[in-house]
Amino acid sequence: MRRRVVVCPIMSAIFIHLLCAQVDVLTQHGNNARTGANLNEKQLTVAHVNNNEFGKLAYRIVDGNIYAQPLIVTNAKDPSGAAKTMAVVATENNSVYSFNAEDTNQASTTAQIWQRNLGPSIDYQTMYSDIGKPDCTDITLQIGITGTPAIALTGGSPRTGVVWVTAKTKPGSQYAYTLHALDLATGNLVSSTPIQGQVNGQGLGSTGTGASATIAFNPKYQLNRPGLLLSGNLLYIAFGGHCDAGPYHGWVFAYDVSNPKAPKNVGVFCTTLNGKGPLDPQRHVYIEGMGGIWMSGQGPATDDNGNVFLTTGNGTYNGTTDYGDSVVKLKVGGGGLRILDWFTPANQDLLKDKDYDLGSGGIALVPNSHLAVTGGKEGRMYLLDQANLGKGTKPSLHSFQVTPDPVPANFVGYNIHGAPVIWPRNGEMFVYVMGEEDRLKQYRLIPDTAPGGAGWKFESDAPFKMSQEVAPYPGYPNPPVYSPTRADSTWMPGGFLTLSANGATDGTGIVWVNMPFEANANPRVVRGVLRAFDANDVSKREIWDSQGTGRNNDSLGQFAKFCPPTVANGKVYVATFQQETVLPTGTHIKANIGDQPALVIYGLLGAGH
């Protein structure tokens, strides 16, 4: 079977560019609006993604689990000066790799372009013991690079650039977070900047009293799970905590990176300056302070005016200094990083007390509008006005329950993790989300032209379409049971989505889902599956999945939690984890045999596959 390629006949440079334009993925979820959509995909269509024509092309083994979404840079300069399409991958072993993204020869000895290690990673048991959570399994084996890097291109042909990435280490007895700049061509270190800062406040972990009290950023308790945001010359890095171990807060650091050799801190924001209080007596975790920014790995979003949007998790809320369970709008200006506006659900106390934090889902900005969508652990979707979030006193423009109803009495909720993905079309937009134990749901935004209308509105609280396939649940694959008396934990974390399409053209839209195959991925590493759905109508049977082709080679491997697929230039790049063994003591170790962490590459099959 012939491989399908984009053929460019000899013609003017302008027409060559139009036909052969290649797609870069330089940041988490594809763009700074975090819509998760690649609208310039010409090769992967519904007609050609099937068991006969599509499958696994190759995999590249790495030295640690990959939480960071793979990034793609076309026409990038390599160490020899040649042009390559690079796939940039970061691991929990504090390594960053560059692979030739177009080399799909599994036996290739030149697929790896470079590798750079940024210091010893931290043993997960050491980390969790030090913070008083020895049984935590949020991240296992090792802890190092978690947040997706951001890539700045600096020009030239082939193109040069800088990879911005954070790494967590423990030099001696102290923990540290460091911002590193790597040369895109070689992986060589350009600069390393310790992430440090403090703010005035009397919240958890503060020192001093009264107006002179301060809270210092403590790398021991903080985790950079969100992807990095690069907006012009400003780089934003957001932090939450590990396993709700305190004292921790949500933090955002802003750096001027116009000179990659000397990044300059231009702002620090803490979500809960004065938040403090006792442990929750039922769960033995802090419910005050906190306000961590984690968003299931989603990066903060930004609009064309440089406003930054993010969501916060459980924590104190007072609307003056503390912003737990909120959507926050920030901007650098006036000598620092300032909060401009925020949205807080009216039931924030319930969200905080029942661990239904809004911050499990990131925020996506609706294209060509002033709107945004988000959702959290309660399983509820919110439509918001970017220009008027309401400063905690205004309801959302619209909200509705996406997943089955939560059971607050039993701390049961069907969470949304990560942000929805959005497909803008002619006179409509589709919004897709797949929560825990739930179906892939497709909602429809339609024009809202009434006087005082917001420009767009959801057509209905009910999905426009929903898949026949369901995210794993207890008893799978028997039909799911949602009982109001349920007391067992829901199976995490649902599906992580990316959309590819050729603009708004019917038959080109595909929703790609990275998800667990048949188990709960919260307490341990489990087998994963890559699924593909017709984005016009997800209620049709899936058009492809990596477990259903009849070829063992197409199997994905171990599910990479919170990591959406990356789709670019006719290929789908998916991160995977190390297969683990859980000892009777509860300790997680590498399995003696089984899957290794890898970048897995899928695409159209050629002869010989």
C-alpha positions in Angstrom: 0.0 0.0 0.0 1.4 3.4 -1.0 2.1 6.1 1.6 0.1 9.2 0.9 2.2 12.3 0.8 1.6 16.0 -0.1 3.2 16.5 -3.5 4.4 19.9 -4.4 5.1 20.5 -8.1 7.6 23.1 -9.2 5.8 26.5 -9.1 6.3 29.8 -7.5 7.5 30.0 -3.9 4.2 31.4 -2.8 2.2 28.4 -4.1 4.7 26.0 -2.7 4.4 27.5 0.7 0.6 27.3 0.5 0.5 23.7 -0.5 3.4 22.5 1.7 3.1 24.6 4.8 4.2 22.5 7.7 2.7 22.7 11.2 4.7 23.5 14.3 3.4 22.5 17.8 5.5 24.8 20.1 3.3 24.7 23.3 0.9 22.5 25.2 -2.4 21.8 23.4 -1.2 23.4 20.2 -1.6 27.1 20.8 -1.8 29.7 23.5 -5.6 29.7 23.4 -5.3 26.0 24.4 -8.0 24.9 22.0 -6.3 21.7 21.2 -6.9 22.0 17.5 -4.6 21.7 14.5 -6.7 23.1 11.7 -4.0 22.6 9.0 -3.9 18.8 8.8 -4.1 17.8 5.1 -3.1 14.1 5.3 -5.1 12.5 8.1 -8.8 12.4 7.1 -11.7 10.3 8.2 -11.5 8.3 4.9 -7.9 7.3 5.4 -7.7 6.7 9.2 -8.7 3.1 9.2 -7.2 -0.3 10.0 -5.8 -0.8 6.5 -4.2 2.5 6.0 -3.2 3.8 9.5 -1.1 2.4 12.3 2.1 2.6 14.4 5.2 3.6 12.5 7.8 3.6 15.2 8.6 4.3 18.8 11.5 6.0 20.5 12.4 4.8 24.0 13.4 7.4 26.6 14.7 7.3 30.2 11.6 8.3 32.2 7.9 8.8 32.1 6.6 11.5 29.8 4.0 13.8 31.4 4.9 16.7 29.1 3.1 16.8 25.7 5.5 16.1 22.8 6.3 19.2 20.7 7.0 19.5 17.0 9.3 22.0 15.2 9.6 21.9 11.4 12.6 23.1 9.4 14.7 23.2 12.5 18.5 23.4 12.4 20.2 20.3 13.7 23.8 20.1 15.1 25.2 19.6 11.6 23.3 22.7 10.2 20.8 20.5 8.3 17.1 21.0 8.4 15.0 18.5 10.4 11.5 18.2 11.7 12.1 17.7 15.4 10.0 16.0 18.1 11.0 17.5 21.5 10.2 15.2 24.5 10.8 15.8 28.2 10.9 13.1 30.9 10.6 12.8 34.7 14.3 11.7 34.7 15.0 15.4 33.9 16.0 14.6 30.3 15.0 16.5 27.2 15.3 14.7 23.8 15.1 15.8 20.2 14.1 13.2 17.7 13.8 13.3 13.9 10.1 13.4 13.8 10.0 12.1 10.2 12.3 9.2 10.7 10.0 6.2 11.1 12.5 3.5 10.6 12.3 1.5 13.9 15.9 0.3 13.4 17.3 3.8 12.7 20.5 4.7 14.6 20.2 8.4 13.8 16.6 9.1 14.9 17.8 10.7 18.1 19.3 14.1 17.3 20.3 15.1 20.9 19.6 14.5 24.6 20.3 16.8 27.5 20.0 15.8 31.2 19.3 18.7 33.6 20.3 17.1 36.9 19.4 14.0 38.9 15.7 13.4 39.3 14.1 12.8 42.7 13.1 9.3 43.9 9.4 9.5 44.4 9.4 7.8 47.8 12.0 10.2 49.0 9.9 13.1 47.8 6.6 11.9 49.3 8.2 10.9 52.6 9.8 14.4 52.9 6.4 16.1 52.5 4.6 13.8 54.9 2.7 11.8 52.2 4.6 8.4 52.0 1.6 6.7 50.4 1.1 9.2 47.6 1.2 7.7 44.0 0.4 10.8 41.9 3.8 10.6 40.2 5.7 7.4 40.7 9.3 6.1 40.1 10.9 9.6 39.8 10.1 13.2 39.7 11.8 15.7 37.5 10.3 17.5 34.4 6.5 17.4 34.5 5.2 20.6 32.8 5.3 20.8 29.0 8.1 23.0 27.8 7.6 26.0 25.5 9.7 26.6 22.4 10.7 30.1 21.1 11.8 30.3 17.5 14.5 32.9 16.8 14.7 32.9 13.0 16.9 31.6 10.2 16.4 28.8 7.7 16.9 26.2 8.9 15.3 27.7 12.0 17.0 28.2 15.4 15.3 28.6 18.7 15.2 28.0 22.5 13.5 25.3 24.5 12.3 26.6 27.8 11.8 23.9 30.5 11.6 23.5 34.3 13.3 20.7 36.2 12.9 19.7 39.9 16.0 18.5 41.7 17.3 18.0 45.2 20.8 19.2 45.4 22.0 18.2 48.9 19.2 18.4 51.4 17.2 21.2 49.7 14.7 21.0 46.9 15.0 23.3 43.9 13.1 24.3 40.8 15.2 25.7 37.9 14.2 27.3 34.6 16.5 26.1 31.8 17.0 27.4 28.3 18.3 24.9 25.8 19.5 25.6 22.3 17.0 24.0 19.9 19.7 22.9 17.4 22.1 21.2 19.8 20.4 20.8 23.2 23.3 22.8 24.7 22.5 24.8 27.9 22.0 28.5 27.3 21.1 29.5 30.8 19.8 28.1 34.1 17.8 30.3 36.5 16.7 29.3 40.0 12.9 29.8 40.4 12.6 31.8 43.6 10.3 34.5 45.0 8.2 35.7 47.9 5.1 37.7 48.4 3.6 39.6 51.4 1.0 37.5 53.1 0.1 35.6 56.3 -1.0 32.3 54.8 0.3 28.8 55.3 4.0 28.7 55.6 4.4 32.4 56.2 7.1 34.0 58.4 6.9 37.2 60.3 3.8 39.0 61.6 1.3 41.5 60.4 2.0 43.6 57.4 5.6 42.4 57.4 4.7 38.7 57.0 5.9 37.0 53.9 5.3 33.6 52.1 8.3 32.3 50.2 8.0 29.9 47.3 9.0 26.4 48.6 10.1 24.0 45.8 9.8 21.1 48.2 6.0 21.3 48.2 5.3 22.8 44.8 4.9 21.0 41.4 5.0 22.6 38.0 2.4 20.4 36.4 0.9 23.0 34.0 2.5 23.5 30.6 4.7 26.6 30.3 3.2 29.7 28.5 5.3 31.8 26.2 3.5 35.0 25.1 5.9 37.2 23.1 8.9 37.7 25.3 7.0 36.8 28.5 7.2 33.3 29.9 4.8 32.2 32.6 5.3 29.2 34.9 2.5 28.0 37.2 2.7 25.7 40.2 0.4 23.6 42.3 1.3 21.0 45.0 2.0 17.3 45.5 -0.9 15.2 47.0 -2.4 18.3 48.8 0.6 18.2 51.2 1.3 21.6 52.7 2.0 24.2 53.2 1.6 25.0 49.5 -0.2 27.6 47.4 -0.8 28.3 43.7 2.1 30.3 42.2 2.7 32.0 38.9 6.1 33.4 37.9 6.5 35.7 34.9 9.9 36.1 33.2 11.1 38.5 30.5 13.0 36.0 28.3 14.0 38.5 25.5 17.6 37.6 26.4 17.6 33.8 26.8 21.0 34.0 28.5 19.6 36.2 31.4 15.9 35.7 32.0 14.5 38.4 34.3 11.7 37.8 36.8 9.1 40.5 36.3 6.3 39.3 38.4 5.1 36.8 41.0 1.5 35.9 41.9 0.3 33.7 44.8 -3.3 32.5 44.7 -3.9 32.3 48.5 -1.8 35.0 50.3 -3.7 34.8 53.6 -5.2 31.3 53.3 -4.5 29.1 56.3 -6.4 26.7 58.5 -6.4 23.2 60.0 -6.4 19.8 58.2 -9.7 18.4 57.0 -10.6 15.8 59.7 -11.9 13.3 57.2 -9.2 13.4 54.6 -6.3 14.7 56.6 -5.4 17.2 54.0 -5.3 21.0 54.0 -8.5 22.7 52.7 -7.3 26.2 53.4 -4.4 28.0 51.7 -3.7 25.8 48.7 -5.4 27.1 45.5 -2.9 25.1 43.5 -2.6 25.6 39.7 -2.4 22.2 38.1 -5.1 21.9 35.4 -4.2 18.3 34.6 -1.1 19.6 32.8 -3.0 22.2 30.7 -1.0 25.4 30.3 -2.4 28.9 31.2 -4.0 30.5 28.2 -3.5 34.0 26.8 -5.4 36.4 24.5 -4.1 38.8 21.9 -3.8 41.5 24.6 -1.5 39.6 26.8 -4.1 38.7 29.4 -3.4 35.3 31.1 -6.2 33.0 32.1 -5.9 29.9 34.4 -7.9 27.9 36.9 -7.2 27.2 40.6 -7.9 24.2 42.8 -9.3 23.7 46.2 -8.4 26.4 48.7 -9.3 29.6 50.5 -11.5 32.1 48.8 -12.2 35.7 50.0 -12.2 37.7 46.8 -9.5 40.1 48.0 -6.3 38.1 48.6 -7.4 34.4 48.2 -8.7 32.9 45.0 -9.3 29.1 45.4 -11.6 27.3 42.9 -11.6 30.2 40.5 -10.8 31.3 37.0 -8.2 34.0 37.3 -7.2 36.7 34.8 -3.7 38.1 35.2 -1.4 40.5 33.4 2.1 41.9 33.8 2.1 45.6 34.4 2.5 48.3 37.0 5.7 46.7 38.3 4.5 43.1 38.7 2.0 40.4 37.9 -1.5 41.6 38.8 -4.9 40.0 39.0 -7.4 41.9 36.8 -10.6 39.8 37.2 -11.8 36.4 38.3 -14.8 34.0 38.2 -15.7 31.9 41.3 -18.6 29.5 41.3 -21.3 30.2 43.9 -20.8 26.8 45.4 -17.1 27.3 46.0 -17.3 26.2 49.6 -18.7 22.8 48.5 -16.0 22.5 45.8 -13.3 23.1 48.4 -14.8 20.9 51.1 -15.6 17.9 48.9 -12.4 18.0 46.7 -14.3 19.1 43.6 -11.7 21.7 42.7 -12.5 23.7 39.6 -8.7 23.6 38.8 -8.7 20.0 37.5 -9.6 21.4 34.1 -7.7 24.1 32.2 -9.3 26.9 30.3 -9.8 27.1 26.5 -10.4 30.5 24.8 -13.2 30.3 22.2 -11.7 31.4 18.8 -12.8 34.7 17.3 -14.8 35.7 20.4 -14.4 37.1 24.0 -15.6 33.8 25.5 -13.9 30.9 27.3 -14.9 27.4 28.4 -13.7 25.3 31.4 -14.7 22.5 33.6 -13.5 20.8 36.8 -13.9 17.9 39.2 -17.6 18.6 39.7 -18.1 17.6 36.0 -19.7 20.9 35.1 -18.9 23.0 32.0 -18.8 26.8 32.3 -19.1 29.4 29.5 -17.4 32.6 30.6 -16.9 36.2 29.3 -13.2 36.9 29.2 -13.8 40.6 29.3 -16.1 40.4 32.3 -15.5 37.4 34.6 -17.4 39.2 37.4 -14.8 39.5 40.2 -16.4 36.7 42.1 -19.9 38.2 42.1 -21.3 37.3 38.7 -22.5 33.9 37.5 -21.2 32.3 34.4 -22.9 33.0 31.1 -24.0 29.4 31.1 -23.2 26.2 32.9 -24.4 22.6 32.8 -23.5 19.2 34.1 -21.4 17.2 31.6 -20.6 14.1 33.5 -23.0 12.1 35.8 -24.1 14.0 38.9 -21.6 14.0 41.8 -22.3 12.4 45.2 -21.0 15.0 47.7 -21.9 12.9 50.7 -19.5 10.2 49.6 -16.9 12.6 48.0 -17.7 10.9 44.6 -17.5 13.0 41.5 -17.0 12.3 37.8 -14.2 14.7 37.0 -13.3 16.7 33.9 -9.5 16.8 33.5 -7.7 19.0 31.1 -9.5 21.5 28.8 -12.2 20.9 26.2 -11.1 21.1 22.5 -12.8 23.3 20.0 -13.5 23.0 16.3 -14.5 26.4 14.7 -16.7 25.8 11.7 -19.0 27.8 9.4 -21.7 29.3 11.6 -21.1 26.9 14.5 -18.4 25.5 16.7 -18.1 22.1 18.3 -16.7 21.6 21.8 -15.5 18.2 22.9 -14.9 16.8 26.3 -14.5 13.3 27.9 -14.8 13.0 31.6 -14.3 10.2 34.0 -16.4 7.0 33.3 -18.2 9.0 30.6 -18.6 9.2 26.9 -16.8 11.5 24.5 -19.4 14.3 24.3 -19.8 16.8 21.4 -21.5 20.1 22.2 -22.5 22.8 19.7 -22.0 26.5 20.0 -24.3 28.6 17.8 -24.4 32.3 17.1 -26.1 34.4 19.8 -27.2 37.5 18.0 -30.0 38.6 20.4 -29.6 42.1 22.0 -27.1 41.8 24.7 -26.1 38.4 23.5 -22.5 37.1 24.0 -21.9 36.3 20.3 -22.0 32.5 20.8 -24.1 30.3 23.1 -24.4 26.6 23.7 -27.3 25.2 21.7 -28.4 22.9 24.5 -27.3 21.6 27.9 -27.5 18.1 26.3 -24.7 16.9 24.0 -25.2 17.4 20.3 -23.6 13.9 19.9 -21.9 11.5 22.2 -19.7 8.4 21.5 -20.8 4.8 22.0 -17.4 4.2 23.7 -17.0 5.1 27.4 -14.0 5.9 29.5 -13.2 2.9 31.8 -15.3 2.3 34.9 -15.8 -0.5 37.5 -17.3 -3.6 35.9 -16.0 -2.5 32.4 -17.0 -3.5 29.8 -20.5 -4.3 31.2 -22.8 -1.2 31.0 -21.8 1.5 33.6 -23.9 2.1 36.7 -24.2 5.6 38.2 -25.7 5.1 41.6 -26.6 8.0 43.9 -25.5 5.8 46.8 -22.1 5.0 45.3 -19.3 5.1 47.8 -16.3 3.7 45.8 -13.8 6.0 44.0 -14.4 6.8 40.3 -12.0 5.6 37.8 -9.7 8.2 36.5 -9.0 10.3 34.5 -11.2 10.2 31.4 -9.8 11.0 27.9 -7.3 13.6 26.8 -8.2 15.1 23.5 -6.7 16.7 20.4 -8.5 17.7 17.2 -7.1 17.7 13.7 -8.9 19.0 10.6 -8.3 20.8 7.4 -10.0 24.0 8.4 -13.8 23.5 8.6 -13.9 20.9 5.8 -16.3 18.0 6.5 -14.6 14.6 6.5 -11.3 16.0 7.7 -12.1 16.5 11.4 -10.8 13.8 13.8 -10.9 13.8 17.6 -7.9 11.9 18.9 -8.2 10.5 22.4 -5.4 9.2 24.7 -7.0 7.3 27.6 -6.7 4.2 29.8 -7.8 1.0 28.0 -9.7 -0.8 30.7 -8.5 0.2 34.2 -8.3 3.0 36.8 -5.1 5.1 36.1 -5.2 6.9 39.4 -3.4 4.5 41.8 -1.1 2.9 39.3 0.2 2.9 35.7 -2.2 1.0 33.3 -2.4 0.1 29.7 -3.4 2.9 27.3 -5.2 3.2 24.0 -5.3 5.8 21.3 -8.8 6.3 19.8 -9.9 8.3 16.8 -13.5 9.6 16.2 -15.2 11.4 13.3 -15.3 15.0 14.6 -18.5 15.7 12.6 -20.4 13.1 14.5 -18.7 11.3 17.4 -21.8 9.1 17.9 -20.6 6.9 15.1 -18.4 4.0 16.1 -14.8 5.1 16.5 -13.0 5.1 13.2 -9.8 3.6 14.7 -8.2 2.4 17.9 -4.8 1.1 18.7 -6.2 -2.1 20.3 -8.6 -3.0 17.5 -6.5 -3.3 14.3 -5.6 -6.9 14.7 -1.9 -6.0 14.7 -0.1 -6.3 18.0 2.4 -3.8 16.9 -0.2 -1.0 17.0 -0.6 -1.3 20.8 0.1 2.0 22.4 1.8 0.8 25.6 1.3 2.3 29.1 -1.0 5.3 29.4 0.6 8.7 30.0 -1.7 10.4 32.5 -3.0 13.8 31.5 -1.1 13.9 28.2 -3.0 14.6 25.0 -1.8 13.4 21.6 0.2 15.7 19.3 -1.0 15.7 15.7 1.1 17.4 13.0 2.0 16.9 9.4 0.3 13.5 8.9 1.5 11.9 12.1 0.2 11.4 15.6 2.8 11.5 18.5 1.8 9.9 21.8 3.7 9.8 25.1 3.8 6.6 27.1 4.9 5.5 30.6 7.1 2.8 32.1 5.3 -0.4 32.9 5.4 -0.9 36.7 5.1 -3.6 39.3 3.5 -2.8 42.6 5.0 -4.7 45.5 3.0 -6.0 48.5 4.3 -3.0 50.4 2.8 -0.6 47.9 6.1 0.4 46.4 6.1 1.0 42.7 9.1 -0.3 40.7 10.0 -0.7 37.1 8.7 -4.0 35.8 11.4 -6.5 34.9 9.8 -7.0 31.5 7.2 -5.0 29.7 6.7 -1.6 28.1 9.3 1.1 28.5 8.5 4.8 28.4 8.5 6.0 24.8 7.4 8.5 22.2 5.1 6.5 19.9 4.5 7.6 16.3 1.4 6.7 14.3 0.7 7.6 10.7 -0.4 6.4 7.3 1.2 3.1 6.5 3.4 2.4 3.5 4.4 -0.8 1.9 6.0 -3.2 4.3 4.0 -2.2 7.4 
